[in-house]
Amino acid sequence: MTAIHLSTRRLVVVLKRPGGESQFSATLITQLSATGPIDRIRLYVLENPQADLSLGAVAQAVGLSSRHLSRLFQAELGVSLAAYVELSRIDIARRLLDGSTAPLKTIAYAAGFGSTATLRRAFLRAFGVTPLEYRFRFHSASSCCSRDD
């Protein structure tokens, strides 16, 4: 009988960063707020990352005025709608980079970024690394990475 040793990677993640530290995941940020009318907006953004998610377009989609939406978002989540949209798109792209070998162009589109250049700038702002660098550092061991920037 031959014993096969499979090595596994384990990742320990703090669901909510302590103190006043910024959250990296838009999904986690949504867990911090109270339930209410803002939930429709968060769901709309998360379910439609490729849509026009400007303040006016989202306000119209959820039946609120732009001004009221802006105030609600800031009051309940402590960030602007634009910041939330970018965090949501980054989170979607991050999960796709980690869980697939899809080309960057495909991931950029799926996450709602207009181009790989926009995805790259967003990753540099959020993590200080490019999407490819992120993929090579954090991609799951079971997948193989392709270079396609």
C-alpha positions in Angstrom: 0.0 0.0 0.0 1.4 3.4 -1.0 0.7 6.5 0.9 0.0 9.6 -1.1 0.7 12.8 0.6 -1.3 15.7 -0.8 -0.2 19.1 0.3 -2.9 21.7 0.8 -2.8 25.4 1.2 -4.8 27.0 4.0 -5.8 30.6 4.1 -6.9 32.3 7.3 -8.9 35.4 6.7 -10.2 37.9 9.2 -13.8 38.6 8.1 -13.8 42.0 9.5 -10.6 44.0 9.9 -10.2 45.3 13.4 -10.3 48.9 14.5 -10.5 51.5 11.8 -8.6 49.6 9.2 -10.1 49.8 5.7 -11.8 46.7 4.3 -10.5 45.3 1.1 -13.7 43.5 0.1 -16.9 45.4 -1.0 -18.9 42.3 0.1 -17.5 42.7 3.6 -18.2 46.4 3.7 -21.9 45.6 2.9 -22.0 43.4 6.0 -21.1 46.3 8.2 -24.2 48.4 7.5 -27.7 48.1 8.8 -30.4 46.6 6.7 -32.7 49.1 4.9 -33.3 50.7 1.5 -29.6 50.7 0.7 -29.7 46.9 0.3 -31.5 47.3 -3.1 -28.7 49.5 -4.2 -25.9 47.2 -3.0 -27.5 44.2 -4.7 -28.0 46.1 -7.9 -24.4 47.1 -8.0 -23.1 43.6 -7.1 -25.4 41.9 -9.6 -24.8 44.3 -12.4 -21.1 45.2 -12.4 -21.1 45.7 -16.2 -23.9 48.2 -16.1 -23.7 52.0 -16.1 -23.2 52.5 -12.4 -23.0 56.2 -12.3 -24.9 58.0 -9.6 -27.7 59.1 -11.9 -28.1 55.7 -13.5 -28.2 53.8 -10.2 -30.6 56.3 -8.7 -32.9 55.9 -11.6 -32.6 52.1 -11.5 -33.7 52.0 -7.8 -36.2 54.8 -8.0 -34.4 57.5 -5.9 -33.1 61.0 -6.6 -29.3 61.2 -7.1 -29.0 63.6 -4.2 -31.0 61.3 -1.8 -29.0 58.2 -3.0 -25.7 60.0 -2.4 -26.7 61.0 1.1 -28.1 57.6 2.0 -25.0 55.8 0.7 -22.6 58.0 2.6 -24.7 57.8 5.8 -25.1 54.1 5.9 -21.8 52.8 4.4 -19.5 55.7 5.0 -18.3 55.7 1.3 -19.5 57.3 -1.9 -21.4 55.2 -4.5 -18.4 55.6 -6.8 -16.0 54.2 -4.2 -18.4 51.3 -3.5 -18.7 50.5 -7.2 -15.0 50.4 -7.6 -14.5 48.2 -4.5 -17.2 45.9 -5.8 -15.6 45.6 -9.2 -12.2 45.0 -7.6 -13.6 42.3 -5.4 -15.2 40.6 -8.4 -12.0 40.8 -10.4 -10.0 39.6 -7.4 -12.1 36.5 -7.0 -12.0 35.8 -10.8 -8.2 36.2 -10.8 -7.9 33.8 -7.8 -10.3 31.2 -9.1 -9.8 31.0 -12.8 -7.2 31.2 -15.6 -9.4 33.5 -17.7 -7.5 36.2 -19.6 -7.3 39.6 -18.0 -9.5 41.1 -20.8 -12.3 38.7 -19.9 -11.9 39.4 -16.2 -11.9 43.2 -16.7 -15.1 43.0 -18.7 -16.8 40.6 -16.3 -16.0 42.8 -13.3 -17.3 45.9 -15.1 -14.0 47.6 -15.9 -14.0 49.0 -19.5 -10.4 47.8 -20.2 -7.4 46.0 -18.7 -5.8 49.4 -18.2 -8.7 50.5 -16.0 -8.5 47.2 -14.1 -4.7 47.6 -13.7 -5.1 51.2 -12.3 -7.8 50.1 -9.8 -5.6 47.2 -8.6 -2.6 49.5 -8.2 -4.7 51.9 -6.1 -6.3 49.2 -4.0 -3.4 46.7 -3.5 -0.3 48.3 -4.8 0.2 45.5 -7.3 -1.0 44.8 -10.9 -3.7 42.2 -11.6 -1.0 39.8 -13.0 1.2 40.2 -9.9 -1.9 39.6 -7.7 -2.8 36.5 -9.7 0.7 35.0 -9.4 0.9 35.7 -5.7 -2.6 34.5 -4.7 -3.8 32.2 -7.4 -5.0 28.8 -6.1 -2.5 26.0 -6.3 -4.7 23.8 -8.3 -4.8 26.2 -11.3 -2.2 27.3 -13.8 -1.7 30.9 -14.7 -1.4 32.4 -18.1 0.3 35.6 -19.0 -2.0 37.8 -21.0 -1.6 41.5 -20.0 
